[in-house]
Amino acid sequence: MTHTPVRECICCRTKAAKAELIRIVKNEEGIFVDRTGKQKGRGAYLCAACLENPRSAQKRPLDRAFRQKVPDKVYESLFGKEQ
Ligand SMILES: [Zn+2]
């Protein structure tokens, strides 16, 4: 039996296989998309639909996930782009 790790999108709460979600990581270098899935730090998962929709940023899902006020410029750099 294969176990597929499942994670929840922090924005829309949709559950999906970990591999289908995009990992956002927070570490000493900042908050950024972790393409490798191997970056150290606190991770949060977003589905592509949420990340590509600039309106998702208005819900400020990363503030909740990382328990801090995430600057607007971080949201602008991450959301509303083709993934
Ligand atoms: Zn989502």
PDB file of the backbone (N, CA, C, O) and the ligand in Angstrom, with CONECT records:
HET     ZN  A 101       1
ATOM      1  N   MET A   1       0.847  -1.196   0.000  1.00  0.00           N
ATOM      2  CA  MET A   1       0.000   0.000   0.000  1.00  0.00           C
ATOM      3  C   MET A   1       0.883   1.246   0.000  1.00  0.00           C
ATOM      4  O   MET A   1       1.784   1.381   0.828  1.00  0.00           O
ATOM      5  N   THR A   2       0.616   2.139  -0.926  1.00  0.00           N
ATOM      6  CA  THR A   2       1.415   3.367  -0.983  1.00  0.00           C
ATOM      7  C   THR A   2       0.706   4.470  -0.212  1.00  0.00           C
ATOM      8  O   THR A   2      -0.502   4.671  -0.330  1.00  0.00           O
ATOM      9  N   HIS A   3       1.487   5.159   0.563  1.00  0.00           N
ATOM     10  CA  HIS A   3       0.936   6.272   1.310  1.00  0.00           C
ATOM     11  C   HIS A   3       1.265   7.566   0.587  1.00  0.00           C
ATOM     12  O   HIS A   3       2.434   7.893   0.383  1.00  0.00           O
ATOM     13  N   THR A   4       0.224   8.307   0.199  1.00  0.00           N
ATOM     14  CA  THR A   4       0.444   9.597  -0.452  1.00  0.00           C
ATOM     15  C   THR A   4       0.260  10.690   0.584  1.00  0.00           C
ATOM     16  O   THR A   4      -0.824  10.833   1.150  1.00  0.00           O
ATOM     17  N   PRO A   5       1.305  11.460   0.838  1.00  0.00           N
ATOM     18  CA  PRO A   5       1.137  12.542   1.806  1.00  0.00           C
ATOM     19  C   PRO A   5       0.128  13.573   1.307  1.00  0.00           C
ATOM     20  O   PRO A   5       0.202  14.022   0.164  1.00  0.00           O
ATOM     21  N   VAL A   6      -0.794  13.935   2.156  1.00  0.00           N
ATOM     22  CA  VAL A   6      -1.828  14.908   1.789  1.00  0.00           C
ATOM     23  C   VAL A   6      -1.634  16.163   2.623  1.00  0.00           C
ATOM     24  O   VAL A   6      -1.387  16.101   3.828  1.00  0.00           O
ATOM     25  N   ARG A   7      -1.752  17.298   1.957  1.00  0.00           N
ATOM     26  CA  ARG A   7      -1.662  18.578   2.648  1.00  0.00           C
ATOM     27  C   ARG A   7      -2.882  19.419   2.291  1.00  0.00           C
ATOM     28  O   ARG A   7      -3.611  19.120   1.346  1.00  0.00           O
ATOM     29  N   GLU A   8      -3.083  20.477   3.069  1.00  0.00           N
ATOM     30  CA  GLU A   8      -4.233  21.344   2.876  1.00  0.00           C
ATOM     31  C   GLU A   8      -3.771  22.712   2.405  1.00  0.00           C
ATOM     32  O   GLU A   8      -2.840  23.288   2.967  1.00  0.00           O
ATOM     33  N   CYS A   9      -4.420  23.228   1.376  1.00  0.00           N
ATOM     34  CA  CYS A   9      -4.112  24.591   0.927  1.00  0.00           C
ATOM     35  C   CYS A   9      -4.499  25.564   2.045  1.00  0.00           C
ATOM     36  O   CYS A   9      -5.626  25.530   2.540  1.00  0.00           O
ATOM     37  N   ILE A  10      -3.563  26.426   2.439  1.00  0.00           N
ATOM     38  CA  ILE A  10      -3.819  27.331   3.566  1.00  0.00           C
ATOM     39  C   ILE A  10      -4.827  28.408   3.210  1.00  0.00           C
ATOM     40  O   ILE A  10      -5.329  29.108   4.090  1.00  0.00           O
ATOM     41  N   CYS A  11      -5.129  28.548   1.913  1.00  0.00           N
ATOM     42  CA  CYS A  11      -6.048  29.596   1.478  1.00  0.00           C
ATOM     43  C   CYS A  11      -7.474  29.071   1.330  1.00  0.00           C
ATOM     44  O   CYS A  11      -8.400  29.627   1.921  1.00  0.00           O
ATOM     45  N   CYS A  12      -7.663  28.004   0.546  1.00  0.00           N
ATOM     46  CA  CYS A  12      -9.021  27.523   0.269  1.00  0.00           C
ATOM     47  C   CYS A  12      -9.346  26.225   1.015  1.00  0.00           C
ATOM     48  O   CYS A  12     -10.463  25.715   0.921  1.00  0.00           O
ATOM     49  N   ARG A  13      -8.379  25.699   1.749  1.00  0.00           N
ATOM     50  CA  ARG A  13      -8.576  24.498   2.584  1.00  0.00           C
ATOM     51  C   ARG A  13      -8.823  23.224   1.781  1.00  0.00           C
ATOM     52  O   ARG A  13      -9.246  22.207   2.331  1.00  0.00           O
ATOM     53  N   THR A  14      -8.558  23.285   0.483  1.00  0.00           N
ATOM     54  CA  THR A  14      -8.677  22.078  -0.324  1.00  0.00           C
ATOM     55  C   THR A  14      -7.531  21.143   0.005  1.00  0.00           C
ATOM     56  O   THR A  14      -6.375  21.557   0.090  1.00  0.00           O
ATOM     57  N   LYS A  15      -7.865  19.887   0.186  1.00  0.00           N
ATOM     58  CA  LYS A  15      -6.825  18.900   0.448  1.00  0.00           C
ATOM     59  C   LYS A  15      -6.370  18.288  -0.872  1.00  0.00           C
ATOM     60  O   LYS A  15      -7.177  17.977  -1.748  1.00  0.00           O
ATOM     61  N   ALA A  16      -5.080  18.128  -0.986  1.00  0.00           N
ATOM     62  CA  ALA A  16      -4.521  17.549  -2.217  1.00  0.00           C
ATOM     63  C   ALA A  16      -3.227  16.847  -1.878  1.00  0.00           C
ATOM     64  O   ALA A  16      -2.638  17.073  -0.821  1.00  0.00           O
ATOM     65  N   ALA A  17      -2.793  15.995  -2.785  1.00  0.00           N
ATOM     66  CA  ALA A  17      -1.506  15.340  -2.594  1.00  0.00           C
ATOM     67  C   ALA A  17      -0.427  16.410  -2.474  1.00  0.00           C
ATOM     68  O   ALA A  17      -0.427  17.407  -3.196  1.00  0.00           O
ATOM     69  N   LYS A  18       0.476  16.176  -1.554  1.00  0.00           N
ATOM     70  CA  LYS A  18       1.545  17.140  -1.299  1.00  0.00           C
ATOM     71  C   LYS A  18       2.236  17.583  -2.590  1.00  0.00           C
ATOM     72  O   LYS A  18       2.573  18.755  -2.750  1.00  0.00           O
ATOM     73  N   ALA A  19       2.441  16.638  -3.504  1.00  0.00           N
ATOM     74  CA  ALA A  19       3.154  16.934  -4.751  1.00  0.00           C
ATOM     75  C   ALA A  19       2.389  17.898  -5.650  1.00  0.00           C
ATOM     76  O   ALA A  19       2.985  18.552  -6.505  1.00  0.00           O
ATOM     77  N   GLU A  20       1.069  17.991  -5.463  1.00  0.00           N
ATOM     78  CA  GLU A  20       0.271  18.874  -6.306  1.00  0.00           C
ATOM     79  C   GLU A  20       0.169  20.289  -5.751  1.00  0.00           C
ATOM     80  O   GLU A  20      -0.299  21.201  -6.433  1.00  0.00           O
ATOM     81  N   LEU A  21       0.602  20.461  -4.528  1.00  0.00           N
ATOM     82  CA  LEU A  21       0.545  21.778  -3.910  1.00  0.00           C
ATOM     83  C   LEU A  21       1.911  22.449  -4.006  1.00  0.00           C
ATOM     84  O   LEU A  21       2.934  21.795  -4.214  1.00  0.00           O
ATOM     85  N   ILE A  22       1.899  23.759  -3.850  1.00  0.00           N
ATOM     86  CA  ILE A  22       3.140  24.516  -3.931  1.00  0.00           C
ATOM     87  C   ILE A  22       3.545  24.895  -2.509  1.00  0.00           C
ATOM     88  O   ILE A  22       2.759  25.459  -1.748  1.00  0.00           O
ATOM     89  N   ARG A  23       4.765  24.579  -2.180  1.00  0.00           N
ATOM     90  CA  ARG A  23       5.243  24.855  -0.823  1.00  0.00           C
ATOM     91  C   ARG A  23       5.822  26.271  -0.750  1.00  0.00           C
ATOM     92  O   ARG A  23       6.667  26.668  -1.552  1.00  0.00           O
ATOM     93  N   ILE A  24       5.338  27.002   0.228  1.00  0.00           N
ATOM     94  CA  ILE A  24       5.903  28.312   0.535  1.00  0.00           C
ATOM     95  C   ILE A  24       6.697  28.114   1.822  1.00  0.00           C
ATOM     96  O   ILE A  24       6.201  27.511   2.773  1.00  0.00           O
ATOM     97  N   VAL A  25       7.897  28.607   1.854  1.00  0.00           N
ATOM     98  CA  VAL A  25       8.719  28.403   3.033  1.00  0.00           C
ATOM     99  C   VAL A  25       9.134  29.742   3.629  1.00  0.00           C
ATOM    100  O   VAL A  25       9.357  30.727   2.924  1.00  0.00           O
ATOM    101  N   LYS A  26       9.226  29.737   4.932  1.00  0.00           N
ATOM    102  CA  LYS A  26       9.735  30.915   5.636  1.00  0.00           C
ATOM    103  C   LYS A  26      10.992  30.507   6.383  1.00  0.00           C
ATOM    104  O   LYS A  26      10.964  29.598   7.212  1.00  0.00           O
ATOM    105  N   ASN A  27      12.077  31.170   6.089  1.00  0.00           N
ATOM    106  CA  ASN A  27      13.302  30.938   6.865  1.00  0.00           C
ATOM    107  C   ASN A  27      14.069  32.259   6.969  1.00  0.00           C
ATOM    108  O   ASN A  27      13.518  33.324   6.695  1.00  0.00           O
ATOM    109  N   GLU A  28      15.318  32.185   7.360  1.00  0.00           N
ATOM    110  CA  GLU A  28      16.066  33.430   7.597  1.00  0.00           C
ATOM    111  C   GLU A  28      16.279  34.249   6.324  1.00  0.00           C
ATOM    112  O   GLU A  28      16.608  35.433   6.392  1.00  0.00           O
ATOM    113  N   GLU A  29      16.091  33.612   5.154  1.00  0.00           N
ATOM    114  CA  GLU A  29      16.253  34.340   3.894  1.00  0.00           C
ATOM    115  C   GLU A  29      14.977  35.061   3.476  1.00  0.00           C
ATOM    116  O   GLU A  29      15.000  35.909   2.584  1.00  0.00           O
ATOM    117  N   GLY A  30      13.869  34.724   4.119  1.00  0.00           N
ATOM    118  CA  GLY A  30      12.616  35.383   3.771  1.00  0.00           C
ATOM    119  C   GLY A  30      11.507  34.380   3.543  1.00  0.00           C
ATOM    120  O   GLY A  30      11.557  33.249   4.026  1.00  0.00           O
ATOM    121  N   ILE A  31      10.504  34.814   2.799  1.00  0.00           N
ATOM    122  CA  ILE A  31       9.357  33.967   2.477  1.00  0.00           C
ATOM    123  C   ILE A  31       9.334  33.812   0.968  1.00  0.00           C
ATOM    124  O   ILE A  31       9.269  34.806   0.246  1.00  0.00           O
ATOM    125  N   PHE A  32       9.385  32.594   0.487  1.00  0.00           N
ATOM    126  CA  PHE A  32       9.475  32.391  -0.953  1.00  0.00           C
ATOM    127  C   PHE A  32       8.920  31.020  -1.329  1.00  0.00           C
ATOM    128  O   PHE A  32       8.697  30.160  -0.477  1.00  0.00           O
ATOM    129  N   VAL A  33       8.703  30.842  -2.643  1.00  0.00           N
ATOM    130  CA  VAL A  33       8.239  29.556  -3.160  1.00  0.00           C
ATOM    131  C   VAL A  33       9.401  28.570  -3.130  1.00  0.00           C
ATOM    132  O   VAL A  33      10.493  28.850  -3.623  1.00  0.00           O
ATOM    133  N   ASP A  34       9.141  27.431  -2.548  1.00  0.00           N
ATOM    134  CA  ASP A  34      10.153  26.386  -2.453  1.00  0.00           C
ATOM    135  C   ASP A  34       9.924  25.371  -3.574  1.00  0.00           C
ATOM    136  O   ASP A  34       9.135  24.436  -3.432  1.00  0.00           O
ATOM    137  N   ARG A  35      10.618  25.569  -4.674  1.00  0.00           N
ATOM    138  CA  ARG A  35      10.424  24.698  -5.850  1.00  0.00           C
ATOM    139  C   ARG A  35      10.909  23.274  -5.581  1.00  0.00           C
ATOM    140  O   ARG A  35      10.375  22.315  -6.139  1.00  0.00           O
ATOM    141  N   THR A  36      11.911  23.142  -4.736  1.00  0.00           N
ATOM    142  CA  THR A  36      12.489  21.821  -4.496  1.00  0.00           C
ATOM    143  C   THR A  36      11.719  21.059  -3.423  1.00  0.00           C
ATOM    144  O   THR A  36      11.780  19.830  -3.369  1.00  0.00           O
ATOM    145  N   GLY A  37      10.996  21.781  -2.569  1.00  0.00           N
ATOM    146  CA  GLY A  37      10.313  21.131  -1.451  1.00  0.00           C
ATOM    147  C   GLY A  37      11.263  20.701  -0.351  1.00  0.00           C
ATOM    148  O   GLY A  37      10.875  19.978   0.566  1.00  0.00           O
ATOM    149  N   LYS A  38      12.500  21.142  -0.440  1.00  0.00           N
ATOM    150  CA  LYS A  38      13.502  20.677   0.513  1.00  0.00           C
ATOM    151  C   LYS A  38      14.121  21.806   1.334  1.00  0.00           C
ATOM    152  O   LYS A  38      15.007  21.563   2.153  1.00  0.00           O
ATOM    153  N   GLN A  39      13.663  23.027   1.119  1.00  0.00           N
ATOM    154  CA  GLN A  39      14.210  24.155   1.874  1.00  0.00           C
ATOM    155  C   GLN A  39      13.891  24.017   3.357  1.00  0.00           C
ATOM    156  O   GLN A  39      12.809  23.577   3.744  1.00  0.00           O
ATOM    157  N   LYS A  40      14.844  24.399   4.154  1.00  0.00           N
ATOM    158  CA  LYS A  40      14.621  24.393   5.594  1.00  0.00           C
ATOM    159  C   LYS A  40      13.712  25.561   5.980  1.00  0.00           C
ATOM    160  O   LYS A  40      13.681  26.594   5.311  1.00  0.00           O
ATOM    161  N   GLY A  41      12.990  25.372   7.052  1.00  0.00           N
ATOM    162  CA  GLY A  41      12.146  26.445   7.537  1.00  0.00           C
ATOM    163  C   GLY A  41      10.719  25.974   7.700  1.00  0.00           C
ATOM    164  O   GLY A  41      10.392  24.814   7.448  1.00  0.00           O
ATOM    165  N   ARG A  42       9.867  26.906   8.129  1.00  0.00           N
ATOM    166  CA  ARG A  42       8.463  26.581   8.285  1.00  0.00           C
ATOM    167  C   ARG A  42       7.808  26.583   6.914  1.00  0.00           C
ATOM    168  O   ARG A  42       7.999  27.518   6.136  1.00  0.00           O
ATOM    169  N   GLY A  43       7.044  25.555   6.613  1.00  0.00           N
ATOM    170  CA  GLY A  43       6.421  25.464   5.302  1.00  0.00           C
ATOM    171  C   GLY A  43       4.918  25.642   5.368  1.00  0.00           C
ATOM    172  O   GLY A  43       4.284  25.329   6.376  1.00  0.00           O
ATOM    173  N   ALA A  44       4.362  26.143   4.291  1.00  0.00           N
ATOM    174  CA  ALA A  44       2.911  26.239   4.148  1.00  0.00           C
ATOM    175  C   ALA A  44       2.592  25.854   2.714  1.00  0.00           C
ATOM    176  O   ALA A  44       3.385  26.094   1.803  1.00  0.00           O
ATOM    177  N   TYR A  45       1.431  25.257   2.523  1.00  0.00           N
ATOM    178  CA  TYR A  45       1.100  24.769   1.185  1.00  0.00           C
ATOM    179  C   TYR A  45      -0.061  25.534   0.593  1.00  0.00           C
ATOM    180  O   TYR A  45      -1.046  25.831   1.269  1.00  0.00           O
ATOM    181  N   LEU A  46       0.073  25.850  -0.696  1.00  0.00           N
ATOM    182  CA  LEU A  46      -0.975  26.535  -1.433  1.00  0.00           C
ATOM    183  C   LEU A  46      -1.240  25.776  -2.726  1.00  0.00           C
ATOM    184  O   LEU A  46      -0.317  25.225  -3.326  1.00  0.00           O
ATOM    185  N   CYS A  47      -2.507  25.744  -3.159  1.00  0.00           N
ATOM    186  CA  CYS A  47      -2.781  25.148  -4.459  1.00  0.00           C
ATOM    187  C   CYS A  47      -2.455  26.183  -5.539  1.00  0.00           C
ATOM    188  O   CYS A  47      -2.425  27.384  -5.272  1.00  0.00           O
ATOM    189  N   ALA A  48      -2.215  25.706  -6.747  1.00  0.00           N
ATOM    190  CA  ALA A  48      -1.823  26.597  -7.845  1.00  0.00           C
ATOM    191  C   ALA A  48      -2.915  27.633  -8.122  1.00  0.00           C
ATOM    192  O   ALA A  48      -2.617  28.788  -8.424  1.00  0.00           O
ATOM    193  N   ALA A  49      -4.179  27.214  -8.019  1.00  0.00           N
ATOM    194  CA  ALA A  49      -5.281  28.136  -8.312  1.00  0.00           C
ATOM    195  C   ALA A  49      -5.265  29.329  -7.359  1.00  0.00           C
ATOM    196  O   ALA A  49      -5.481  30.465  -7.782  1.00  0.00           O
ATOM    197  N   CYS A  50      -5.010  29.078  -6.085  1.00  0.00           N
ATOM    198  CA  CYS A  50      -4.953  30.178  -5.120  1.00  0.00           C
ATOM    199  C   CYS A  50      -3.737  31.062  -5.365  1.00  0.00           C
ATOM    200  O   CYS A  50      -3.823  32.289  -5.314  1.00  0.00           O
ATOM    201  N   LEU A  51      -2.624  30.430  -5.628  1.00  0.00           N
ATOM    202  CA  LEU A  51      -1.396  31.201  -5.800  1.00  0.00           C
ATOM    203  C   LEU A  51      -1.437  32.065  -7.062  1.00  0.00           C
ATOM    204  O   LEU A  51      -0.854  33.148  -7.104  1.00  0.00           O
ATOM    205  N   GLU A  52      -2.135  31.570  -8.089  1.00  0.00           N
ATOM    206  CA  GLU A  52      -2.193  32.327  -9.340  1.00  0.00           C
ATOM    207  C   GLU A  52      -3.243  33.434  -9.296  1.00  0.00           C
ATOM    208  O   GLU A  52      -3.261  34.315 -10.155  1.00  0.00           O
ATOM    209  N   ASN A  53      -4.105  33.384  -8.303  1.00  0.00           N
ATOM    210  CA  ASN A  53      -5.164  34.384  -8.201  1.00  0.00           C
ATOM    211  C   ASN A  53      -4.711  35.522  -7.282  1.00  0.00           C
ATOM    212  O   ASN A  53      -4.531  35.309  -6.083  1.00  0.00           O
ATOM    213  N   PRO A  54      -4.526  36.728  -7.830  1.00  0.00           N
ATOM    214  CA  PRO A  54      -4.054  37.832  -6.992  1.00  0.00           C
ATOM    215  C   PRO A  54      -5.014  38.154  -5.845  1.00  0.00           C
ATOM    216  O   PRO A  54      -4.609  38.726  -4.833  1.00  0.00           O
ATOM    217  N   ARG A  55      -6.294  37.780  -6.009  1.00  0.00           N
ATOM    218  CA  ARG A  55      -7.263  38.077  -4.950  1.00  0.00           C
ATOM    219  C   ARG A  55      -7.037  37.209  -3.711  1.00  0.00           C
ATOM    220  O   ARG A  55      -7.486  37.561  -2.621  1.00  0.00           O
ATOM    221  N   SER A  56      -6.356  36.097  -3.868  1.00  0.00           N
ATOM    222  CA  SER A  56      -6.051  35.262  -2.707  1.00  0.00           C
ATOM    223  C   SER A  56      -5.220  36.020  -1.695  1.00  0.00           C
ATOM    224  O   SER A  56      -5.346  35.797  -0.491  1.00  0.00           O
ATOM    225  N   ALA A  57      -4.376  36.911  -2.171  1.00  0.00           N
ATOM    226  CA  ALA A  57      -3.505  37.672  -1.279  1.00  0.00           C
ATOM    227  C   ALA A  57      -4.316  38.524  -0.312  1.00  0.00           C
ATOM    228  O   ALA A  57      -3.875  38.801   0.803  1.00  0.00           O
ATOM    229  N   GLN A  58      -5.518  38.941  -0.750  1.00  0.00           N
ATOM    230  CA  GLN A  58      -6.358  39.779   0.115  1.00  0.00           C
ATOM    231  C   GLN A  58      -6.828  39.030   1.356  1.00  0.00           C
ATOM    232  O   GLN A  58      -7.156  39.645   2.370  1.00  0.00           O
ATOM    233  N   LYS A  59      -6.861  37.711   1.277  1.00  0.00           N
ATOM    234  CA  LYS A  59      -7.225  36.911   2.459  1.00  0.00           C
ATOM    235  C   LYS A  59      -6.054  36.747   3.407  1.00  0.00           C
ATOM    236  O   LYS A  59      -6.229  36.275   4.531  1.00  0.00           O
ATOM    237  N   ARG A  60      -4.880  37.124   2.978  1.00  0.00           N
ATOM    238  CA  ARG A  60      -3.652  37.079   3.772  1.00  0.00           C
ATOM    239  C   ARG A  60      -3.442  35.709   4.443  1.00  0.00           C
ATOM    240  O   ARG A  60      -3.242  35.621   5.655  1.00  0.00           O
ATOM    241  N   PRO A  61      -3.493  34.658   3.634  1.00  0.00           N
ATOM    242  CA  PRO A  61      -3.349  33.314   4.220  1.00  0.00           C
ATOM    243  C   PRO A  61      -1.985  33.072   4.867  1.00  0.00           C
ATOM    244  O   PRO A  61      -1.877  32.271   5.795  1.00  0.00           O
ATOM    245  N   LEU A  62      -0.949  33.750   4.389  1.00  0.00           N
ATOM    246  CA  LEU A  62       0.385  33.520   4.964  1.00  0.00           C
ATOM    247  C   LEU A  62       0.513  34.120   6.362  1.00  0.00           C
ATOM    248  O   LEU A  62       1.285  33.629   7.186  1.00  0.00           O
ATOM    249  N   ASP A  63      -0.244  35.181   6.623  1.00  0.00           N
ATOM    250  CA  ASP A  63      -0.220  35.762   7.972  1.00  0.00           C
ATOM    251  C   ASP A  63      -0.633  34.720   9.006  1.00  0.00           C
ATOM    252  O   ASP A  63      -0.037  34.605  10.077  1.00  0.00           O
ATOM    253  N   ARG A  64      -1.678  33.958   8.649  1.00  0.00           N
ATOM    254  CA  ARG A  64      -2.156  32.914   9.559  1.00  0.00           C
ATOM    255  C   ARG A  64      -1.164  31.760   9.633  1.00  0.00           C
ATOM    256  O   ARG A  64      -0.850  31.262  10.715  1.00  0.00           O
ATOM    257  N   ALA A  65      -0.678  31.347   8.476  1.00  0.00           N
ATOM    258  CA  ALA A  65       0.203  30.178   8.429  1.00  0.00           C
ATOM    259  C   ALA A  65       1.505  30.426   9.184  1.00  0.00           C
ATOM    260  O   ALA A  65       2.017  29.538   9.865  1.00  0.00           O
ATOM    261  N   PHE A  66       2.029  31.632   9.058  1.00  0.00           N
ATOM    262  CA  PHE A  66       3.330  31.916   9.678  1.00  0.00           C
ATOM    263  C   PHE A  66       3.192  32.723  10.969  1.00  0.00           C
ATOM    264  O   PHE A  66       4.189  33.078  11.597  1.00  0.00           O
ATOM    265  N   ARG A  67       1.947  33.009  11.358  1.00  0.00           N
ATOM    266  CA  ARG A  67       1.664  33.735  12.595  1.00  0.00           C
ATOM    267  C   ARG A  67       2.478  35.020  12.707  1.00  0.00           C
ATOM    268  O   ARG A  67       3.097  35.305  13.732  1.00  0.00           O
ATOM    269  N   GLN A  68       2.455  35.778  11.625  1.00  0.00           N
ATOM    270  CA  GLN A  68       3.125  37.075  11.627  1.00  0.00           C
ATOM    271  C   GLN A  68       2.473  37.941  10.563  1.00  0.00           C
ATOM    272  O   GLN A  68       1.749  37.444   9.700  1.00  0.00           O
ATOM    273  N   LYS A  69       2.737  39.239  10.632  1.00  0.00           N
ATOM    274  CA  LYS A  69       2.259  40.140   9.592  1.00  0.00           C
ATOM    275  C   LYS A  69       3.223  40.029   8.420  1.00  0.00           C
ATOM    276  O   LYS A  69       4.379  40.446   8.502  1.00  0.00           O
ATOM    277  N   VAL A  70       2.721  39.455   7.319  1.00  0.00           N
ATOM    278  CA  VAL A  70       3.562  39.283   6.140  1.00  0.00           C
ATOM    279  C   VAL A  70       3.434  40.544   5.284  1.00  0.00           C
ATOM    280  O   VAL A  70       2.323  40.964   4.962  1.00  0.00           O
ATOM    281  N   PRO A  71       4.569  41.149   4.916  1.00  0.00           N
ATOM    282  CA  PRO A  71       4.514  42.415   4.162  1.00  0.00           C
ATOM    283  C   PRO A  71       3.800  42.276   2.818  1.00  0.00           C
ATOM    284  O   PRO A  71       3.838  41.224   2.180  1.00  0.00           O
ATOM    285  N   ASP A  72       3.142  43.371   2.404  1.00  0.00           N
ATOM    286  CA  ASP A  72       2.434  43.378   1.121  1.00  0.00           C
ATOM    287  C   ASP A  72       3.344  42.974  -0.027  1.00  0.00           C
ATOM    288  O   ASP A  72       2.920  42.276  -0.949  1.00  0.00           O
ATOM    289  N   LYS A  73       4.597  43.414   0.030  1.00  0.00           N
ATOM    290  CA  LYS A  73       5.483  43.125  -1.103  1.00  0.00           C
ATOM    291  C   LYS A  73       5.773  41.634  -1.241  1.00  0.00           C
ATOM    292  O   LYS A  73       6.068  41.154  -2.335  1.00  0.00           O
ATOM    293  N   VAL A  74       5.688  40.910  -0.140  1.00  0.00           N
ATOM    294  CA  VAL A  74       5.847  39.456  -0.229  1.00  0.00           C
ATOM    295  C   VAL A  74       4.646  38.847  -0.952  1.00  0.00           C
ATOM    296  O   VAL A  74       4.794  37.986  -1.819  1.00  0.00           O
ATOM    297  N   TYR A  75       3.454  39.315  -0.573  1.00  0.00           N
ATOM    298  CA  TYR A  75       2.259  38.828  -1.274  1.00  0.00           C
ATOM    299  C   TYR A  75       2.324  39.174  -2.756  1.00  0.00           C
ATOM    300  O   TYR A  75       1.993  38.354  -3.613  1.00  0.00           O
ATOM    301  N   GLU A  76       2.756  40.399  -3.045  1.00  0.00           N
ATOM    302  CA  GLU A  76       2.828  40.822  -4.448  1.00  0.00           C
ATOM    303  C   GLU A  76       3.819  39.987  -5.236  1.00  0.00           C
ATOM    304  O   GLU A  76       3.622  39.726  -6.422  1.00  0.00           O
ATOM    305  N   SER A  77       4.895  39.567  -4.564  1.00  0.00           N
ATOM    306  CA  SER A  77       5.920  38.795  -5.280  1.00  0.00           C
ATOM    307  C   SER A  77       5.506  37.337  -5.475  1.00  0.00           C
ATOM    308  O   SER A  77       6.023  36.654  -6.359  1.00  0.00           O
ATOM    309  N   LEU A  78       4.576  36.864  -4.651  1.00  0.00           N
ATOM    310  CA  LEU A  78       4.218  35.449  -4.719  1.00  0.00           C
ATOM    311  C   LEU A  78       2.915  35.179  -5.465  1.00  0.00           C
ATOM    312  O   LEU A  78       2.807  34.202  -6.207  1.00  0.00           O
ATOM    313  N   PHE A  79       1.925  36.052  -5.264  1.00  0.00           N
ATOM    314  CA  PHE A  79       0.581  35.775  -5.776  1.00  0.00           C
ATOM    315  C   PHE A  79       0.339  36.418  -7.130  1.00  0.00           C
ATOM    316  O   PHE A  79       0.966  37.413  -7.491  1.00  0.00           O
ATOM    317  N   GLY A  80      -0.589  35.822  -7.868  1.00  0.00           N
ATOM    318  CA  GLY A  80      -1.018  36.404  -9.134  1.00  0.00           C
ATOM    319  C   GLY A  80      -0.063  36.154 -10.276  1.00  0.00           C
ATOM    320  O   GLY A  80      -0.079  36.865 -11.281  1.00  0.00           O
ATOM    321  N   LYS A  81       0.778  35.132 -10.118  1.00  0.00           N
ATOM    322  CA  LYS A  81       1.733  34.805 -11.176  1.00  0.00           C
ATOM    323  C   LYS A  81       1.508  33.385 -11.658  1.00  0.00           C
ATOM    324  O   LYS A  81       1.006  32.534 -10.923  1.00  0.00           O
ATOM    325  N   GLU A  82       1.887  33.142 -12.904  1.00  0.00           N
ATOM    326  CA  GLU A  82       1.859  31.779 -13.436  1.00  0.00           C
ATOM    327  C   GLU A  82       2.833  30.928 -12.652  1.00  0.00           C
ATOM    328  O   GLU A  82       3.961  31.340 -12.381  1.00  0.00           O
ATOM    329  N   GLN A  83       2.388  29.742 -12.292  1.00  0.00           N
ATOM    330  CA  GLN A  83       3.291  28.873 -11.538  1.00  0.00           C
ATOM    331  C   GLN A  83       3.855  27.775 -12.435  1.00  0.00           C
ATOM    332  O   GLN A  83       4.637  26.943 -11.975  1.00  0.00           O
TER     333      GLN A  83
HETATM  334 ZN    ZN A 101      -6.192  26.856  -2.571  1.00  0.00          ZN2+
END
